[in-house]
Amino acid sequence: SSKVALVSSKLLMQHGNVVHLFVSKDSLTEKRAKEDGILIHSLDSRQKFKELMNKIIPLFEQAKPSVVISHHSLDRKIGLELKKKFKIQCGMKLKDGQ
């Protein structure tokens, strides 16, 4: 859910983690994340999966995240694809063992 994505992003940031939140363009989540100062990447979630991944992969190559958290079915599908490509772990890991 949007609320879980926003709350978990803020908690991760409070523990010193750099958070990149992928949101649907022009969504309420996008608006609230901006208000909360969360770094967002707005995407058109109506795109074909391959086109969506072609926009996401360069962002991952630049950011090199160690953890991906997903909140609904499309997120999960994207997360699994990224896990496979980048060998990213699933679940939450806070910086410095916190």
Steps between C-alpha positions, in 0.01 A plus 500: 500500500598861459505559874734205563735613222519851641541397865764236423688747277506761777617244758780380275607861443500567876744208538743654250399310188471666160148428373382516140123457479353402165146636468226518241507835322240751628397272787413589858810305607714722278347814653543381859856375442598843363345663807700264725828573320541147365707462183252377239507365148163547327408235245204434274384169646269447200802435276585152380721318750805497272475877440464561871807288576699686231441821701567343841820305422720809430388650832603180680832488319570852627366462857627143561249420777559209735132451590173517307164514678178454306144571607265364233492258206669718235764606755557136586542405134747785449682415823543137401634601159749741659602240758581262218693758297687676781519228771316726746378351827134493593368650821626782716856560611579815690833674468769408758297211642234729650 
